[in-house]
Amino acid sequence: MSDHLVGSPVVCSFMSDETTDEAFAKIDRLLDLQMLKHFEMAEMIASYRDMLADMQEQRRPDPDAIKLARVLPGAKYHVTTTYVRENWLVIGGELKKLFPVSDED
């Protein structure tokens, strides 16, 4: 976990310092997971690019490779994008709990 949000000088008057630190730490963990999932997706895309480059060099690609290319990006990528989308909702909810809208806003 990074120290980007942990121990932040932001003070939320509606929460104790300990609770605030825990909330910031939770959001930081969620953002770290988001970043990791994006790296995983980038690795998948890199492997797709490598596969297509190999197919281009072969001129007559293997039939199994063609079948795989036809269904890109693939189930794992779709599952990961679903996770990322849902995790953004969780992050948004945690941020709203940490910084609720008041009548003054």
C-alpha positions in Angstrom: 0.0 0.0 0.0 1.3 3.5 -0.8 1.3 6.4 1.5 -0.5 8.8 -0.8 -3.6 9.1 1.3 -2.6 7.6 4.6 -2.0 10.2 7.3 -3.3 12.9 5.0 -3.5 16.4 6.6 -7.1 16.6 5.5 -9.3 16.8 8.6 -12.9 15.8 8.5 -14.6 17.4 11.4 -17.4 14.8 11.4 -15.0 11.9 12.0 -12.4 11.1 14.6 -8.8 11.2 13.4 -8.5 7.4 13.8 -11.7 6.8 11.7 -10.5 9.3 9.1 -7.1 7.6 8.8 -8.9 4.2 8.4 -11.2 5.6 5.8 -8.3 7.1 3.8 -6.4 3.9 4.1 -9.3 1.9 2.8 -9.7 4.2 -0.2 -6.0 4.0 -0.8 -6.2 0.1 -0.8 -9.1 0.3 -3.3 -7.2 2.6 -5.6 -4.2 0.3 -5.4 -6.3 -2.6 -6.5 -7.6 -0.5 -9.4 -4.1 0.3 -10.5 -3.2 -3.4 -10.3 -6.2 -4.4 -12.4 -5.3 -1.8 -15.0 -1.7 -3.3 -15.1 -3.2 -6.8 -15.6 -5.4 -5.5 -18.4 -2.3 -3.8 -20.0 -0.4 -7.1 -19.8 -3.4 -8.9 -21.5 -3.4 -6.3 -24.3 0.3 -6.7 -24.8 -0.1 -10.4 -25.1 -2.9 -9.9 -27.7 -0.6 -7.6 -29.7 2.2 -10.2 -29.5 -0.1 -12.9 -30.7 -1.3 -10.8 -33.6 2.3 -9.9 -34.6 3.2 -13.6 -34.6 0.1 -14.3 -36.7 1.2 -11.6 -39.2 4.7 -13.0 -39.5 3.3 -16.6 -40.0 1.2 -15.4 -43.0 -0.8 -18.6 -42.5 -1.7 -18.6 -38.8 -2.7 -21.7 -36.9 -6.5 -22.2 -37.0 -6.6 -22.2 -33.1 -4.9 -18.8 -33.1 -7.4 -17.5 -35.5 -10.3 -18.7 -33.3 -8.7 -17.0 -30.3 -8.2 -13.8 -32.2 -11.8 -13.7 -33.3 -13.0 -13.6 -29.6 -10.7 -11.0 -28.3 -10.5 -9.5 -25.8 -11.5 -12.6 -24.1 -13.4 -13.6 -20.9 -10.6 -12.7 -18.5 -10.4 -9.2 -19.8 -14.2 -8.8 -19.6 -14.2 -10.0 -16.0 -11.4 -7.6 -15.1 -13.2 -4.6 -16.7 -16.3 -5.6 -14.7 -14.3 -5.6 -11.5 -12.7 -2.2 -12.3 -16.1 -0.7 -13.0 -17.6 -2.1 -9.8 -14.6 -1.1 -7.8 -15.0 2.5 -9.0 -18.5 2.4 -7.5 -17.2 1.1 -4.2 -14.5 3.9 -4.2 -17.2 6.5 -5.0 -19.3 5.2 -2.1 -16.4 5.3 0.3 -15.5 8.9 -0.8 -19.1 10.0 -0.3 -19.0 8.5 3.2 -15.8 10.3 3.9 -16.9 13.6 2.4 -20.7 13.7 2.7 -22.6 16.5 1.0 -23.8 19.1 3.4 -26.2 22.0 3.1 -23.2 24.3 2.9 -21.9 22.7 -0.3 
